Amino acid sequence: MIDAAVSQVAGEMIAVNLVAAYRDRRDKRKRVLALTSDGKARLPDLERVWEAIEAATSDLLDDFA
């Protein structure tokens, strides 16, 4: 289930040119994701979103502790 969700999000990020997919040189079964130049340019905005998600998650977990 998690693998499918990760693949879906990766596909969406590839579609909007935030990441690019490459085959692992040593293990051709693996797909490596790397930020594109557009992805790198948007990284500061994404970091703010991740921080907000982390804070909200932490608050929720604190409520159950």
Backbone as ProteinMPNN parsed JSONL, in Angstrom:
{"seq_chain_A": "MIDAAVSQVAGEMIAVNLVAAYRDRRDKRKRVLALTSDGKARLPDLERVWEAIEAATSDLLDDFA", "coords_chain_A": {"N_chain_A": [[0.824, -1.192, 0.0], [1.889, 1.275, 0.879], [4.01, 1.457, -0.913], [2.649, 1.797, -3.332], [1.459, 4.293, -2.913], [3.73, 5.915, -2.668], [4.795, 5.592, -5.218], [2.761, 6.771, -6.703], [2.827, 9.474, -5.805], [5.449, 10.094, -6.548], [5.202, 9.859, -9.323], [3.449, 11.991, -9.828], [5.073, 14.118, -9.053], [7.094, 13.898, -10.93], [5.613, 14.448, -13.222], [5.127, 17.178, -12.938], [7.616, 18.163, -13.135], [9.305, 18.314, -10.875], [10.896, 16.322, -9.871], [13.183, 13.92, -11.295], [13.411, 10.678, -12.751], [15.665, 7.962, -12.575], [17.401, 4.981, -13.541], [18.959, 2.814, -11.244], [22.422, 2.395, -11.345], [23.773, 0.128, -10.463], [21.796, -1.671, -9.745], [19.41, -2.461, -11.73], [16.73, -2.804, -11.266], [15.901, -0.934, -9.49], [14.625, 2.375, -9.03], [15.817, 5.594, -9.074], [15.205, 8.698, -7.627], [15.614, 12.126, -8.29], [15.996, 15.557, -7.488], [14.975, 18.014, -9.827], [16.191, 20.961, -11.568], [14.105, 22.782, -11.338], [12.797, 21.664, -9.129], [14.762, 22.003, -7.166], [14.802, 24.778, -7.065], [12.35, 25.275, -5.917], [12.631, 24.256, -3.433], [13.004, 25.779, -0.929], [10.338, 26.679, -0.456], [9.018, 24.227, -0.238], [10.269, 23.177, 2.012], [9.213, 24.795, 4.026], [6.56, 23.96, 3.987], [6.9, 21.256, 4.747], [7.854, 21.646, 7.349], [5.601, 22.764, 8.553], [3.822, 20.619, 8.355], [5.167, 18.757, 9.929], [5.048, 20.041, 12.441], [2.263, 20.109, 12.89], [1.709, 17.372, 12.937], [3.203, 16.605, 15.151], [1.847, 18.022, 17.16], [-0.635, 16.699, 17.078], [0.136, 14.111, 17.864], [1.052, 14.653, 20.415], [-1.349, 15.172, 21.687], [-2.366, 12.638, 22.026], [-0.66, 11.435, 23.749]], "CA_chain_A": [[0.0, 0.0, 0.0], [2.767, 2.437, 0.949], [4.754, 1.506, -2.174], [1.77, 2.358, -4.353], [1.304, 5.717, -2.628], [5.001, 6.561, -3.006], [4.881, 5.605, -6.685], [1.802, 7.758, -7.208], [3.356, 10.812, -5.519], [6.627, 10.261, -7.412], [4.698, 10.113, -10.68], [2.912, 13.353, -9.867], [6.203, 15.05, -8.988], [7.749, 13.821, -12.241], [4.737, 15.115, -14.187], [5.252, 18.637, -12.812], [9.042, 18.448, -13.299], [10.01, 18.569, -9.622], [11.908, 15.276, -9.773], [13.431, 13.083, -12.468], [13.673, 9.29, -12.364], [16.787, 7.297, -13.237], [17.63, 3.607, -13.101], [20.178, 2.614, -10.462], [23.463, 1.798, -12.196], [24.155, -1.194, -9.956], [20.623, -2.534, -9.643], [18.483, -1.907, -12.724], [15.352, -2.912, -10.791], [15.619, 0.236, -8.657], [14.463, 3.686, -9.642], [16.353, 6.652, -8.225], [14.574, 9.993, -7.874], [16.482, 13.27, -7.996], [15.379, 16.859, -7.75], [15.352, 18.752, -11.029], [16.518, 22.355, -11.244], [12.851, 23.373, -10.857], [12.588, 21.149, -7.778], [15.716, 22.673, -6.283], [14.384, 26.176, -6.919], [11.163, 25.314, -5.05], [12.964, 23.613, -2.166], [12.678, 26.591, 0.257], [8.884, 26.646, -0.238], [8.668, 22.881, 0.209], [10.742, 23.011, 3.389], [8.24, 25.449, 4.909], [5.396, 23.068, 4.044], [7.28, 20.097, 5.558], [7.931, 22.08, 8.743], [4.222, 22.924, 9.03], [3.277, 19.265, 8.506], [5.828, 18.168, 11.092], [4.51, 20.672, 13.648], [0.88, 19.649, 13.068], [1.772, 15.965, 13.325], [3.7, 16.576, 16.526], [0.745, 18.458, 18.019], [-1.612, 15.611, 17.137], [0.69, 13.018, 18.663], [1.083, 15.106, 21.813], [-2.707, 15.048, 22.219], [-2.625, 11.233, 22.342], [0.346, 10.93, 24.701]], "C_chain_A": [[0.867, 1.254, 0.0], [3.544, 2.586, -0.358], [3.927, 2.137, -3.281], [1.599, 3.862, -4.159], [2.567, 6.484, -2.991], [5.147, 6.661, -4.521], [3.951, 6.646, -7.283], [2.323, 9.177, -6.999], [4.576, 11.086, -6.399], [6.195, 10.568, -8.839], [4.151, 11.52, -10.842], [4.036, 14.378, -9.852], [6.994, 15.044, -10.29], [6.938, 14.593, -13.279], [4.85, 16.633, -14.13], [6.711, 19.078, -12.771], [9.744, 18.876, -12.003], [11.119, 17.548, -9.397], [12.037, 14.564, -11.119], [13.771, 11.688, -11.974], [14.799, 8.716, -13.216], [16.853, 5.863, -12.739], [18.949, 3.553, -12.339], [21.201, 1.894, -11.334], [23.824, 0.387, -11.769], [22.999, -2.177, -9.915], [19.525, -1.952, -10.525], [17.014, -2.031, -12.318], [14.931, -1.669, -10.013], [15.488, 1.498, -9.498], [14.934, 4.723, -8.632], [15.654, 7.946, -8.616], [15.532, 11.095, -7.463], [15.734, 14.555, -8.304], [15.878, 17.429, -9.065], [15.76, 20.164, -10.62], [15.269, 23.092, -10.764], [12.56, 22.935, -9.425], [13.505, 21.819, -6.783], [15.321, 24.12, -6.04], [13.201, 26.298, -5.962], [11.423, 24.74, -3.667], [12.671, 24.485, -0.943], [11.177, 26.611, 0.571], [8.456, 25.29, 0.316], [9.114, 22.645, 1.646], [9.786, 23.659, 4.379], [6.996, 24.574, 5.066], [5.712, 21.867, 4.934], [7.342, 20.456, 7.032], [6.53, 22.23, 9.339], [3.576, 21.56, 9.244], [3.871, 18.599, 9.742], [5.26, 18.734, 12.396], [3.084, 20.191, 13.925], [0.849, 18.193, 13.511], [2.217, 15.83, 14.773], [2.601, 16.986, 17.509], [-0.31, 17.362, 18.177], [-1.126, 14.462, 18.016], [0.757, 13.389, 20.136], [-0.292, 14.97, 22.472], [-3.021, 13.618, 22.64], [-1.664, 10.674, 23.375], [-0.115, 11.031, 26.125]], "O_chain_A": [[0.626, 2.184, -0.77], [3.721, 3.698, -0.856], [4.443, 2.921, -4.077], [1.594, 4.618, -5.13], [2.494, 7.575, -3.556], [5.571, 7.692, -5.044], [4.303, 7.323, -8.248], [2.268, 9.997, -7.916], [4.721, 12.185, -6.934], [6.766, 11.444, -9.488], [4.365, 12.164, -11.87], [3.969, 15.39, -10.551], [7.51, 16.081, -10.705], [7.5, 15.305, -14.112], [4.691, 17.307, -15.148], [7.014, 20.218, -12.419], [10.662, 19.696, -12.028], [12.153, 17.862, -8.808], [11.135, 14.601, -11.957], [14.352, 11.53, -10.9], [14.871, 8.957, -14.421], [16.406, 5.567, -11.631], [19.935, 4.171, -12.741], [20.881, 0.9, -11.985], [24.145, -0.457, -12.606], [23.203, -3.385, -10.037], [18.798, -1.051, -10.107], [16.146, -1.431, -12.952], [13.74, -1.383, -9.892], [16.146, 1.661, -10.526], [14.502, 4.725, -7.479], [15.527, 8.255, -9.801], [16.181, 11.012, -6.421], [14.949, 14.631, -9.249], [17.064, 17.338, -9.381], [15.679, 20.516, -9.444], [15.359, 23.94, -9.877], [12.127, 23.742, -8.601], [13.084, 22.168, -5.68], [15.486, 24.633, -4.933], [13.062, 27.309, -5.273], [10.531, 24.736, -2.819], [12.12, 23.964, 0.028], [10.789, 26.564, 1.738], [7.632, 25.214, 1.227], [8.413, 21.985, 2.413], [9.572, 23.124, 5.466], [6.446, 24.465, 6.162], [4.899, 21.491, 5.778], [6.929, 19.665, 7.88], [6.3, 21.867, 10.493], [2.853, 21.369, 10.222], [3.158, 17.954, 10.511], [5.02, 17.987, 13.345], [2.739, 19.899, 15.07], [0.048, 17.822, 14.369], [1.665, 15.029, 15.528], [2.445, 16.371, 18.564], [-0.814, 17.127, 19.276], [-1.886, 13.911, 18.811], [0.545, 12.543, 21.005], [-0.39, 14.687, 23.666], [-3.857, 13.404, 23.518], [-1.84, 9.545, 23.832], [0.615, 10.648, 27.04]]}, "name": "protein", "num_of_chains": 1, "seq": "MIDAAVSQVAGEMIAVNLVAAYRDRRDKRKRVLALTSDGKARLPDLERVWEAIEAATSDLLDDFA"}
